[in-house]
Amino acid sequence: MNRLKLRTLIWCMLLGGVLGWVTLRLLTAAGRFSPVLDYTALFSLGAVCAVILFLGIRVKRSTLGRSHIDPIAAARTLVLAQAAAYAGALITGWHLAPLITLVFVSGPSPTLTRALVLAGSGILMVIIGYIVQHLCKLPPEDTDENTDGIVTE
């Protein structure tokens, strides 16, 4: 399984920023509101983060020998954590475009606050994805049973 790469996450954030900026321009030209999620999205993002963190802790307990988890479930937890990190990068990028635009155009506003909070929640998803990826790391295997060079029979 490949590890999360910071460069790929930054590209995802930039892609989300470009898509958010284009959508912002199209919607504001049509007289619509800024494409910022509502605060209710924080509940679902928080729930996703909590579930991923819970599953990562279960995998870590299994690697320490305190409980048992199916290896397929552990691999799925890792994939879920990485997907959450990529989604968090996209969400952050999506909300940075209106955030930057609103700072320069209108100053402090409720929409600016929502964009700031949701961009922060996207960063939190990236951080939790990194943490759970670290929790899912297997300890190194000791294949050499006889490390001191003494042969016992």
N, C-alpha and C positions, 0 to 999 in steps of 0.2 A: 504494500500500500504506500502510495506516495505521500509525503508530508505536505502540509500547507506551505506555500511559498508566498512571501511578502510581496514579491513583484506581481504575481498573479492577482492577489487581493487588491493591490493598488490599481491594476488594470480594470478589474471589476468595478472598483469605486469610480474610476474615471468614466467607464462606460455608463454607469448609473447617473453620473453627473451630466454627461452629454445628453442622455435620454431625458433627464429631468429638465435640463435647460431648454431643449427643443420643445418639450411639452409645455413648459412654462411660457415660452414665447407664443406658441400656437393658441394656448388658452387665454392668455392676457390680450392677444390681438382680437380674439373673438368676444372679449368682454367677460370672460369667466374668471373664477377664482384661481388662486395659486394651487398647484397640485401637491398639497401637503396633507399627509394622513392626519386623521383625528386622534385625539388622546386615547380613544378606545382601542386603537391598534397596539398601544402599550401593553394591554392585558394579554393579547395573543403572543406578542413578542416575549413578554415576561414568562408566560407559560411554556413557550418553546425552550427558552433558556433554562428554566427550572427542570424540565423533563430531561434535557440533554445533560445537564449537570448531575442529576440523580443517576442517570444511566452510566455516566462516566465514573461516578463513585462506585457503582456496583461492579464495573469492570475492574477498577483498581483493587477493590476488595478481593475479587477473584484471582487477580495476579499475585496478590500477597498470600493467598491460600486460606483466607478466612471464609470464603463462600465459593459456590460453583456457578459459573455462567457458561452457557453454550458458546463455543468459539464463533459461530455464525452470528449470534446476537452481539458479541463483542465487536465483530467487524462491522455490523450494521450500525452500532453506536458510533464507531469512528467515522463512518461515511456520513451519518447524520450530523455529527459535529462539524465536519468539513463543509457540508452543505449549508449549515447555519452560518458558518464564517463567510462563505461566499454571498449568502443572502444578506448578511449584515453589511458587507462591503457595498452591495448594490443599494441597499436602503440608505446607507450613509451618503453615497454619491447622489442619489435621487434627491435627498433633502438638502445637500450642500448648495445646489444650484439656486433654489428659491431663497435659501438662507443668505447667500452672498448678494443676490439681487435685492432682497428686502433691506439688508443693512444699508446699502448705498442709496436706495430709492426712497424708502419710507421711514427708516429708523425703527425704533422699538414699536412692536405691534404684537397682537396675540398670535398672528400667523408666524411671525419671526420666532416667537417663543416655542411654538409647536414644532417648527422646523429644527430648531436647536435641540429640543428634547428628543425628537425622533432620530436625528443624526447621532446623538449620543447613545441612544438605544441600539442603533446599528453597530456602533463601535463596541458596545458591550457584547453584542452577539459574536463579533469577531474575536474578542478576548476570550469568551467562554468556549468558542470553537477551538482556540489554541490550547486552553487549559484541558479540555476533555481529550484532545488529541494526545497531550502529554500523559494524561491518566490512562489512556489505552495502550501506552507503550509497554511492550513485554520486557521483562528483565532478561539480561543476557544469559544464555544457557551455558552451563559448565559441562562441556563434553569430555574433558580430561579428568577422570576420576582420581588418578594418581598424580598429584601435583608435586610431590616431594622427591620423586625418583626412586623410592624404596618399593621393592616388589614384595608383596605379602601373599602368602599362599595358605 
